[in-house]
Amino acid sequence: MPQIDYLKKILTARVYDVTNETPLELAPQLSKKIHNHVFLKREDAHAVFSYKIRGAYNRMAQLTPAQLKQGVITASAGNHAQGVAFSAAKLKCKATIVVPETSPQIKIEAIKRFGGSYVEVVQHGGSYTDAYNHAIELEKKYKLNFAHPFDDPDVIAGQGTMAMEILRQHPEPIDAIFVPIGGGGAIAGIAAYVKAVRPEIKIIGVQSIDSDAMLQSVRANKRVTLKDVGIFADGTAVKLVGKETFRLAKLYVDDYVCVSTDDISTAIKDVFQDTRSILEPSGAMAIAGLKAYTELHKWKDKHVVAIASGANTNFDRLRYVADRADAGQAREALFAVTIPEERGSFKRLCELLGGQRSVTEFNYRMNDAQRAHLMVGVAISHHGESEKLSEKFAKHNFANTDLSHNDLAKQHVRNMIGGACAGATNELIYRFEFPERAGVLMGFLTSVSPHWNISLFQYRNQGGDFGSVLVGIQVPPAERASFKKFLPTLGYRYWDETDNPVYTLFLK
């Protein structure tokens, strides 16, 4: 690719044909909480509720009349697709939009609403990369013009107009700008502009811990394809970053930080408390990264900006976000505690907690005549407190395991009934994640059941977009090798939880 003058491309981008400059707002409560001056670039203020309209329209506005008549195709997790749909209606251009099957329904409905009769939506695959590969096939078959969601100079330039606005809106010193990364279009455009105009400002990339293709690529000094990606933050669930975005990130991005589902959920709550707006998980990712980075580096009184990149989330997902936000805020610690099966044991345990601390959850299952295993939820006020409580329990001869960061405990076992089963011999425990759509659960059961006996099953809807299933499967030792080969054919992300202490204590 020839050398590109991104400063010029950003300054002349055709973004404002279809949208206005978005606000840069101080987040007073969050600023006070983390002792820094936090500003949110409100990209949820666009008509399509995300920044993707910038790059999508700028790319399509460069097409010739003949190309527009041929039609456009794109692949997207949802937000770029909405930008393309909006642009197609504006330019009166036919657009085929391929989205992953994991895309939230709210995004699919919005694509159809913005594009109207100009748009056809095709759902394919479990990630952006799967949708992209299918879109490439359709592009060649029908001779369409591809509007890439991130790896295109015009898209990168369109996204770079965010940086142009930030520097104009906040002429005072800025210490860092935090940008979410999926394929890298936003951070490439923002970094290219900032480093050309205000190189002293740090550009920090933020990724989720289970979709960190850019960070892995930078560390390897080559583009790395992830085997799979998490789908909680679906808007940034990209297995392979772009060639041009990777080149620009290596040149201009100063540092990276990865965040968890709990971190992102807490950031959604933080933004809601300051703005009364509800961001989608990818939309809150930069805020989560800002909080984690400033805490890690002990920053105080810095002026920091986070891109609030989008607000397209299903309402049903909020119950899951609320649950995980409590964990992310360190409001609750969860323990497995073993106590003697004798009168007064639980009272002694409660006395250790003190009268000022609430027990938020208590699950009991007799283990044998001598001991019992409890799952106990305890209200806490800050990170690190669960470790001190664990030490306190042990000091008073209560064997315990801190489950505060154990997904199996938080998602499944705390919601289950029953206990150990003597008849469940040769039992393996696996946790699966799959898109929440009609027929998937039945297809999963049909695939597994004929091969091996299911001895445990617990399903938990995670808020409309994806589901988590805990499965006990009886597999004789002689069949373990064939079972391991069978698992990838299911096509879902999975985790072996057989040695997880919460299973060992409560269900084995």
C-alpha positions as CSV (number, residue, x, y, z in Angstrom):
1,M,0.0,0.0,0.0
2,P,1.5,3.4,-1.0
3,Q,2.3,6.0,1.7
4,I,-0.9,7.8,2.7
5,D,-1.3,11.3,4.1
6,Y,-3.8,10.5,6.8
7,L,-3.8,14.0,8.2
8,K,-5.1,15.3,4.8
9,K,-7.5,12.5,4.4
10,I,-9.0,13.1,7.9
11,L,-9.3,16.8,7.4
12,T,-11.1,16.3,4.1
13,A,-13.3,13.3,5.2
14,R,-17.0,13.4,4.1
15,V,-18.3,12.6,7.5
16,Y,-20.4,15.7,8.1
17,D,-22.7,15.0,5.1
18,V,-24.6,12.6,7.4
19,T,-23.7,13.3,11.0
20,N,-22.7,16.1,13.4
21,E,-19.8,16.6,15.8
22,T,-20.4,14.5,18.9
23,P,-19.9,16.0,22.4
24,L,-16.9,15.6,24.6
25,E,-18.3,15.6,28.2
26,L,-16.8,15.5,31.6
27,A,-17.8,12.5,33.7
28,P,-18.0,14.1,37.1
29,Q,-18.8,11.0,39.3
30,L,-16.3,8.8,37.6
31,S,-13.6,11.5,37.7
32,K,-14.1,11.8,41.5
33,K,-14.1,8.1,42.0
34,I,-10.7,7.5,40.2
35,H,-9.1,10.9,41.1
36,N,-8.6,11.9,37.4
37,H,-10.4,14.2,35.0
38,V,-12.3,11.8,32.8
39,F,-13.9,13.0,29.5
40,L,-16.2,10.8,27.4
41,K,-16.3,11.2,23.6
42,R,-20.0,10.5,23.2
43,E,-20.1,8.5,20.0
44,D,-23.4,7.0,21.1
45,A,-24.9,10.4,20.1
46,H,-24.9,9.6,16.4
47,A,-28.2,8.7,14.6
48,V,-26.9,5.1,14.4
49,F,-25.7,5.2,18.0
50,S,-22.0,4.5,17.2
51,Y,-19.0,6.0,15.6
52,K,-19.0,3.6,12.7
53,I,-21.1,6.0,10.6
54,R,-18.0,8.1,10.1
55,G,-15.9,5.5,8.3
56,A,-18.8,3.8,6.5
57,Y,-20.1,6.9,4.9
58,N,-16.6,8.3,4.1
59,R,-15.8,5.0,2.3
60,M,-19.0,4.9,0.3
61,A,-18.9,8.6,-0.6
62,Q,-15.7,7.9,-2.5
63,L,-17.4,5.5,-4.8
64,T,-18.1,6.5,-8.4
65,P,-21.7,6.6,-9.7
66,A,-21.0,3.4,-11.6
67,Q,-19.7,1.6,-8.5
68,L,-22.7,2.8,-6.5
69,K,-25.0,1.4,-9.2
70,Q,-23.1,-2.0,-8.9
71,G,-23.9,-2.1,-5.2
72,V,-21.9,-2.5,-2.0
73,I,-21.3,-5.5,0.3
74,T,-19.8,-5.5,3.8
75,A,-19.3,-7.7,6.9
76,S,-19.9,-6.4,10.4
77,A,-20.7,-7.3,13.9
78,G,-23.5,-4.8,13.7
79,N,-22.4,-1.1,14.1
80,H,-20.5,-0.7,10.9
81,A,-23.4,-2.5,9.2
82,Q,-25.8,0.2,10.5
83,G,-23.4,2.9,9.2
84,V,-23.4,1.2,5.7
85,A,-27.2,0.8,5.8
86,F,-27.7,4.5,6.7
87,S,-25.2,5.5,4.0
88,A,-26.9,3.2,1.4
89,A,-30.2,4.9,1.9
90,K,-28.6,8.3,1.8
91,L,-26.7,7.5,-1.5
92,K,-29.5,5.4,-2.9
93,C,-27.2,2.4,-3.3
94,K,-28.0,-1.3,-2.9
95,A,-26.1,-2.9,0.0
96,T,-25.7,-6.5,1.1
97,I,-24.7,-6.8,4.7
98,V,-23.3,-10.0,6.3
99,V,-23.5,-10.1,10.1
100,P,-22.4,-12.9,12.5
101,E,-25.2,-15.0,13.9
102,T,-24.2,-13.7,17.3
103,S,-25.1,-10.1,16.5
104,P,-27.7,-8.7,18.9
105,Q,-31.2,-8.5,17.4
106,I,-31.3,-4.8,18.1
107,K,-28.5,-4.2,15.7
108,I,-30.1,-6.4,13.0
109,E,-33.4,-4.6,13.3
110,A,-31.6,-1.2,13.1
111,I,-29.8,-2.2,10.0
112,K,-33.1,-3.0,8.3
113,R,-34.7,0.2,9.6
114,F,-31.9,2.5,8.5
115,G,-31.4,0.8,5.1
116,G,-35.0,0.1,4.2
117,S,-35.5,-1.4,0.8
118,Y,-31.8,-0.7,-0.2
119,V,-30.4,-3.3,2.3
120,E,-30.4,-7.1,2.4
121,V,-29.1,-8.7,5.6
122,V,-27.4,-12.1,5.6
123,Q,-26.5,-13.8,8.9
124,H,-23.5,-16.1,8.8
125,G,-21.0,-17.6,11.3
126,G,-20.2,-17.0,14.9
127,S,-17.8,-14.1,14.7
128,Y,-16.9,-11.1,12.5
129,T,-14.2,-13.1,10.7
130,D,-16.7,-15.9,9.7
131,A,-19.1,-13.2,8.4
132,Y,-16.2,-11.5,6.5
133,N,-15.1,-14.7,4.7
134,H,-18.6,-15.2,3.6
135,A,-18.9,-11.6,2.4
136,I,-15.8,-12.0,0.3
137,E,-17.3,-15.0,-1.4
138,L,-20.5,-13.0,-2.2
139,E,-18.4,-10.0,-3.4
140,K,-16.7,-12.2,-6.0
141,K,-19.9,-14.0,-7.0
142,Y,-22.0,-10.9,-7.6
143,K,-19.2,-8.4,-8.5
144,L,-20.0,-6.0,-5.6
145,N,-17.9,-3.3,-4.0
146,F,-16.5,-4.2,-0.6
147,A,-16.9,-1.6,2.2
148,H,-14.4,-2.9,4.8
149,P,-15.3,-2.1,8.4
150,F,-11.8,-1.2,9.4
151,D,-8.9,-2.1,7.0
152,D,-9.5,0.6,4.5
153,P,-7.8,4.1,4.3
154,D,-11.1,5.9,3.8
155,V,-12.7,4.1,6.8
156,I,-9.6,4.8,8.9
157,A,-9.8,8.5,7.9
158,G,-13.5,8.7,8.7
159,Q,-12.9,7.3,12.2
160,G,-9.9,9.7,12.6
161,T,-12.3,12.6,12.6
162,M,-13.0,11.7,16.3
163,A,-9.5,12.8,17.2
164,M,-9.8,16.0,15.2
165,E,-12.9,16.9,17.2
166,I,-11.4,15.9,20.6
167,L,-8.4,18.2,20.1
168,R,-10.6,21.1,19.0
169,Q,-13.1,20.5,21.9
170,H,-10.4,20.2,24.6
171,P,-7.5,22.6,23.8
172,E,-6.1,22.1,27.3
173,P,-3.4,19.4,27.8
174,I,-4.6,15.8,27.4
175,D,-2.5,13.0,28.9
176,A,-4.1,10.1,27.1
177,I,-6.9,8.9,24.9
178,F,-8.3,5.4,25.4
179,V,-9.7,3.7,22.3
180,P,-11.4,0.3,22.0
181,I,-9.9,-2.1,19.5
182,G,-11.7,-4.7,17.4
183,G,-10.1,-4.7,13.9
184,G,-8.3,-1.5,14.6
185,G,-9.9,1.2,12.4
186,A,-10.7,3.6,15.2
187,I,-7.4,3.5,16.9
188,A,-5.5,3.7,13.6
189,G,-7.3,6.8,12.5
190,I,-7.2,8.5,16.0
191,A,-3.5,7.7,16.5
192,A,-2.5,8.8,13.0
193,Y,-4.1,12.2,13.6
194,V,-3.0,12.8,17.2
195,K,0.6,11.8,16.5
196,A,0.7,14.2,13.6
197,V,-0.7,17.1,15.6
198,R,-0.2,16.5,19.3
199,P,2.4,13.7,19.6
200,E,2.8,14.1,23.3
201,I,-0.7,12.7,23.9
202,K,-0.6,8.9,24.7
203,I,-2.8,6.6,22.7
204,I,-3.8,3.6,24.7
205,G,-5.6,0.7,23.0
206,V,-8.2,-1.3,25.0
207,Q,-9.2,-4.9,24.3
208,S,-11.2,-7.6,26.1
209,I,-9.1,-10.4,27.5
210,D,-10.7,-12.9,25.2
211,S,-10.5,-10.9,22.0
212,D,-7.0,-9.4,22.1
213,A,-5.9,-10.0,18.5
214,M,-4.2,-6.6,18.2
215,L,-2.1,-7.0,21.3
216,Q,-1.1,-10.5,20.5
217,S,-0.1,-9.3,17.0
218,V,2.0,-6.4,18.3
219,R,3.8,-8.7,20.7
220,A,4.5,-11.2,17.9
221,N,5.4,-8.5,15.4
222,K,3.0,-10.1,12.9
223,R,-0.7,-10.4,12.6
224,V,-2.0,-13.3,14.7
225,T,-5.3,-15.0,14.1
226,L,-7.2,-16.0,17.3
227,K,-8.7,-19.4,17.4
228,D,-11.9,-18.0,18.9
229,V,-13.1,-14.8,20.5
230,G,-15.4,-13.9,23.3
231,I,-18.9,-12.7,22.3
232,F,-19.9,-10.6,25.3
233,A,-18.3,-7.5,23.6
234,D,-19.6,-8.5,20.2
235,G,-18.7,-5.3,18.5
236,T,-14.9,-5.9,19.0
237,A,-15.0,-9.7,18.6
238,V,-12.4,-9.9,15.7
239,K,-10.1,-12.8,15.2
240,L,-7.7,-11.0,12.8
241,V,-6.9,-7.3,12.7
242,G,-6.3,-5.5,9.4
243,K,-3.0,-5.1,7.6
244,E,-3.1,-1.3,7.5
245,T,-4.6,-0.9,11.0
246,F,-1.8,-3.2,12.3
247,R,0.9,-1.1,10.6
248,L,-0.5,2.1,12.0
249,A,-0.9,0.7,15.5
250,K,2.7,-0.5,15.5
251,L,3.8,3.0,14.5
252,Y,1.6,5.2,16.7
253,V,-0.1,3.3,19.7
254,D,1.8,3.8,22.9
255,D,0.4,1.1,25.1
256,Y,-2.4,-1.5,25.5
257,V,-4.6,-2.7,28.4
258,C,-7.0,-5.7,28.5
259,V,-10.2,-5.8,30.5
260,S,-12.6,-8.5,31.7
261,T,-16.4,-8.9,31.3
262,D,-16.7,-7.7,34.9
263,D,-14.6,-4.6,34.2
264,I,-16.7,-3.7,31.1
265,S,-20.0,-4.3,33.0
266,T,-18.9,-2.0,35.8
267,A,-17.9,0.7,33.2
268,I,-21.4,0.5,31.7
269,K,-22.8,1.2,35.1
270,D,-20.3,4.1,35.6
271,V,-21.3,5.8,32.4
272,F,-25.0,5.3,33.2
273,Q,-24.5,7.0,36.6
274,D,-22.9,10.0,34.9
275,T,-25.0,10.3,31.8
276,R,-28.1,8.1,32.2
277,S,-27.1,6.5,28.9
278,I,-26.5,2.7,28.5
279,L,-23.5,1.8,26.4
280,E,-23.1,-1.6,24.8
281,P,-20.2,-3.7,26.1
282,S,-17.8,-2.7,23.3
283,G,-19.0,0.9,23.7
284,A,-17.8,0.9,27.4
285,M,-14.6,-1.0,26.8
286,A,-12.4,2.2,26.6
287,I,-13.8,3.4,29.9
288,A,-13.1,0.1,31.5
289,G,-9.5,0.3,30.1
290,L,-9.1,3.9,31.3
291,K,-10.0,2.8,34.8
292,A,-7.7,-0.2,34.8
293,Y,-4.8,1.7,33.3
294,T,-5.0,4.7,35.6
295,E,-5.2,2.4,38.7
296,L,-2.3,0.2,37.5
297,H,0.0,3.2,36.9
298,K,-1.3,5.1,39.9
299,W,-2.3,8.2,37.8
300,K,-3.8,11.1,39.7
301,D,-5.2,14.4,38.3
302,K,-4.5,13.5,34.7
303,H,-6.8,14.6,31.9
304,V,-7.9,11.5,30.1
305,V,-10.4,10.8,27.3
306,A,-12.3,7.6,26.6
307,I,-14.2,6.8,23.4
308,A,-17.8,5.9,24.4
309,S,-18.0,4.1,21.1
310,G,-21.6,2.7,20.9
311,A,-24.9,2.1,22.5
312,N,-26.5,-0.7,20.6
313,T,-27.4,-3.4,23.1
314,N,-30.3,-5.6,23.8
315,F,-32.3,-4.6,26.8
316,D,-32.5,-8.2,28.0
317,R,-28.7,-8.3,28.3
318,L,-28.8,-5.7,31.1
319,R,-29.7,-8.2,33.9
320,Y,-26.4,-10.1,33.1
321,V,-24.5,-6.8,33.0
322,A,-25.9,-5.8,36.4
323,D,-24.8,-9.1,37.9
324,R,-21.3,-8.8,36.6
325,A,-21.1,-5.1,37.4
326,D,-21.4,-6.0,41.1
327,A,-18.5,-8.4,40.8
328,G,-16.5,-5.8,38.9
329,Q,-17.1,-3.2,41.6
330,A,-15.9,-5.7,44.3
331,R,-19.3,-5.4,46.0
332,E,-19.5,-9.2,46.7
333,A,-17.0,-11.9,47.5
334,L,-17.9,-15.6,47.0
335,F,-16.3,-18.4,49.0
336,A,-16.5,-22.2,49.3
337,V,-16.1,-22.9,53.0
338,T,-15.8,-26.2,54.7
339,I,-17.2,-26.4,58.2
340,P,-17.6,-29.1,60.8
341,E,-21.0,-30.8,60.7
342,E,-21.8,-29.8,64.2
343,R,-24.1,-27.4,66.1
344,G,-22.8,-23.8,66.1
345,S,-20.4,-24.0,63.2
346,F,-22.2,-21.6,60.9
347,K,-22.7,-19.2,63.8
348,R,-19.0,-19.1,64.4
349,L,-18.4,-18.5,60.7
350,C,-20.8,-15.6,60.8
351,E,-19.1,-14.1,63.9
352,L,-15.9,-13.9,62.0
353,L,-17.5,-11.7,59.4
354,G,-18.4,-9.1,62.1
355,G,-21.7,-7.4,62.7
356,Q,-21.1,-4.8,60.0
357,R,-20.8,-7.2,57.1
358,S,-23.8,-8.7,55.3
359,V,-24.1,-12.3,54.1
360,T,-25.5,-11.9,50.6
361,E,-25.8,-15.6,49.8
362,F,-25.8,-18.9,51.6
363,N,-25.9,-22.3,49.9
364,Y,-25.5,-25.5,52.0
365,R,-25.1,-29.1,51.1
366,M,-24.2,-31.8,53.7
367,N,-21.1,-33.6,52.5
368,D,-20.8,-36.4,55.1
369,A,-21.4,-36.9,58.9
370,Q,-18.2,-34.9,59.7
371,R,-18.3,-31.9,57.5
372,A,-20.3,-29.6,55.2
373,H,-19.5,-27.4,52.2
374,L,-21.0,-24.0,52.1
375,M,-21.1,-21.5,49.3
376,V,-21.2,-18.1,51.0
377,G,-21.6,-14.6,49.4
378,V,-20.3,-11.7,51.5
379,A,-20.7,-8.0,50.9
380,I,-17.3,-6.2,50.5
381,S,-16.3,-2.7,49.7
382,H,-13.1,-2.8,47.7
383,H,-10.7,-5.0,45.7
384,G,-8.4,-7.2,47.7
385,E,-10.8,-7.6,50.6
386,S,-11.8,-11.1,49.6
387,E,-8.2,-12.2,50.0
388,K,-8.1,-10.9,53.5
389,L,-11.3,-12.6,54.4
390,S,-10.0,-15.9,53.0
391,E,-6.9,-15.6,55.2
392,K,-9.1,-14.8,58.2
393,F,-11.3,-18.0,57.6
394,A,-8.2,-20.1,57.3
395,K,-6.7,-18.6,60.5
396,H,-9.8,-19.8,62.4
397,N,-9.6,-23.3,60.9
398,F,-12.2,-22.9,58.2
399,A,-10.8,-24.4,55.0
400,N,-11.9,-22.2,52.1
401,T,-11.5,-21.3,48.5
402,D,-12.1,-17.8,47.1
403,L,-14.5,-18.1,44.2
404,S,-14.9,-14.4,43.6
405,H,-13.3,-14.7,40.2
406,N,-14.5,-18.2,39.3
407,D,-16.9,-18.1,36.3
408,L,-18.2,-21.6,36.9
409,A,-19.3,-20.6,40.4
410,K,-20.8,-17.3,39.4
411,Q,-22.6,-18.4,36.3
412,H,-23.7,-21.9,37.2
413,V,-23.1,-23.6,40.5
414,R,-24.5,-20.9,42.7
415,N,-27.8,-21.3,40.8
416,M,-28.0,-25.1,40.9
417,I,-29.8,-27.5,43.2
418,G,-28.8,-31.0,44.2
419,G,-25.2,-32.1,44.9
420,A,-22.8,-34.9,44.5
421,C,-24.1,-38.0,42.7
422,A,-22.5,-41.4,43.5
423,G,-23.7,-42.9,40.2
424,A,-22.0,-40.3,38.0
425,T,-18.9,-42.3,37.2
426,N,-16.4,-41.2,34.7
427,E,-17.9,-37.8,34.7
428,L,-16.3,-34.9,32.8
429,I,-17.5,-31.3,33.3
430,Y,-17.5,-28.9,30.4
431,R,-18.8,-25.3,30.0
432,F,-20.0,-24.3,26.6
433,E,-20.9,-20.9,25.2
434,F,-23.2,-20.5,22.1
435,P,-25.3,-17.8,20.4
436,E,-28.8,-17.5,21.7
437,R,-31.0,-18.3,18.7
438,A,-33.8,-20.8,18.0
439,G,-32.7,-24.4,17.6
440,V,-29.2,-24.1,19.0
441,L,-29.8,-25.7,22.4
442,M,-31.7,-28.6,20.8
443,G,-28.9,-29.0,18.2
444,F,-26.4,-29.1,21.0
445,L,-28.3,-31.8,22.9
446,T,-28.8,-33.8,19.7
447,S,-25.1,-33.7,18.9
448,V,-23.9,-34.8,22.3
449,S,-26.6,-37.3,23.5
450,P,-26.1,-40.1,21.1
451,H,-22.4,-40.4,21.9
452,W,-22.2,-40.2,25.7
453,N,-24.6,-40.0,28.7
454,I,-25.3,-36.5,30.0
455,S,-25.2,-36.7,33.8
456,L,-25.5,-33.0,34.6
457,F,-27.0,-30.1,32.7
458,Q,-27.5,-26.4,33.7
459,Y,-28.4,-23.7,31.2
460,R,-28.3,-20.0,32.0
461,N,-29.4,-17.3,29.5
462,Q,-26.8,-14.5,29.7
463,G,-29.0,-11.7,28.5
464,G,-30.4,-12.4,25.1
465,D,-27.3,-12.7,22.8
466,F,-25.5,-15.8,24.1
467,G,-26.0,-18.7,26.4
468,S,-23.8,-20.6,28.8
469,V,-24.3,-24.3,29.4
470,L,-22.7,-26.5,32.0
471,V,-22.7,-30.2,31.1
472,G,-21.6,-33.3,32.9
473,I,-20.8,-36.1,30.4
474,Q,-19.9,-39.7,31.4
475,V,-17.0,-40.7,29.2
476,P,-15.2,-44.0,29.9
477,P,-11.4,-43.7,30.0
478,A,-11.0,-45.7,26.8
479,E,-13.1,-43.1,24.9
480,R,-11.5,-40.0,26.2
481,A,-9.3,-39.5,23.1
482,S,-12.3,-39.7,20.7
483,F,-14.2,-37.4,23.0
484,K,-11.5,-34.8,22.8
485,K,-11.6,-35.0,19.0
486,F,-15.4,-34.7,19.0
487,L,-15.5,-31.4,21.0
488,P,-14.2,-29.1,18.3
489,T,-16.8,-30.4,15.8
490,L,-19.6,-28.9,17.9
491,G,-18.5,-25.4,16.8
492,Y,-18.9,-23.7,20.2
493,R,-16.4,-22.2,22.6
494,Y,-15.8,-24.6,25.5
495,W,-13.8,-24.9,28.8
496,D,-12.9,-28.1,30.7
497,E,-14.1,-27.5,34.2
498,T,-13.5,-31.0,35.6
499,D,-10.7,-29.9,37.9
500,N,-12.5,-26.6,38.9
501,P,-12.6,-26.6,42.8
502,V,-16.2,-25.4,42.9
503,Y,-17.2,-28.6,41.0
504,T,-15.0,-30.8,43.2
505,L,-16.5,-29.3,46.4
506,F,-20.2,-29.2,45.5
507,L,-21.0,-31.5,42.7
508,K,-18.4,-34.3,42.3
